[in-house]
Amino acid sequence: MRLDNLGLPAIMRMLEGFGIISHRTHSLMGEVCKERNNIVHELQHPDLIDENRARQTIEKAIECLRELGAP
């Protein structure tokens, strides 16, 4: 099986299973994905996007990236 054929949930489970990310980061990644999908669907109505919620999601995403080794 090729890595690029896996969905994000499977990749996240692998990262946690190999000890590359913590369970907390795995959970944060799930929250970021869910919120990202909500925001993308609300882009048709930008006035519905909660800027505070979007900012919190970005901060969670940055935390996840840092655990993966991003500067």
C-alpha positions, 0 to 999 in steps of 0.5 A: 500500500502506498502512503499517498493512497491513505486518507488523513485519518489513517496517516494520523493513526500511523504517526501516533502508532509509530510514536511520531506524534502524541495522542494529544496532537492526534486529537488536535489534528482531528479537530483541525481537520474538522474545523477546516472542513467547516470553514471551507464549506462556509467560504460561500458565505464568508460572513458566517466564518468566526474569525476567533474560531479560525484563529484558534484552529490555525494555532492548533495546526501550528502546534501540530506542525511543530510536533512534526518538526516544522520550525 
